Amino acid sequence: MPVITQPVQLYAGATMFSATSAVIDIDEEKKTFVLSTIDPQGNRLESVFNAPISEVVVRGQATRLRFTVNNVRKWVDFSIGASMVQGFGLAGEIAGGVMNKSSGVNQVVGALRAGGAQVRYWSYWKRIGVTWAIAGGFVVIIIVIIAASALSGQ
């Protein structure tokens, strides 16, 4: 697949409510990355980024990515719905993970990595694994504290 086209929401301001419809175009043959705003009909209005993939720096997790090109940073979200439900405990995380899988973020991240972009992306499963490891670590620490206090009290 030489060209990947993925609709996203582009954050123009500091809040989720300032999102603008946008589209990412990645040409794997030409190794170019284009982020453009779009109108409701899908017509490209303004090119936010148009750069070789090797000049793109990507950071993010789940469905939210921050792109940096020539010291200009822009945030995008591949699925605002997934981002919103992930805040509702374990059930929200599971639902967000299902939505994340179909959001297109993994295909875009894969194409950017293959094209030479600098990518630091925490996938849904990596994020969940780290969260559970931290939670498990707290449980172990609490058990050790309880055991130590019980043994020292004898």
Salt bridges, closest charged atoms under 4 A:
ASP25 OD1 - ARG44 NH2 2.89
GLU93 OE1 - ARG127 NH2 3.00
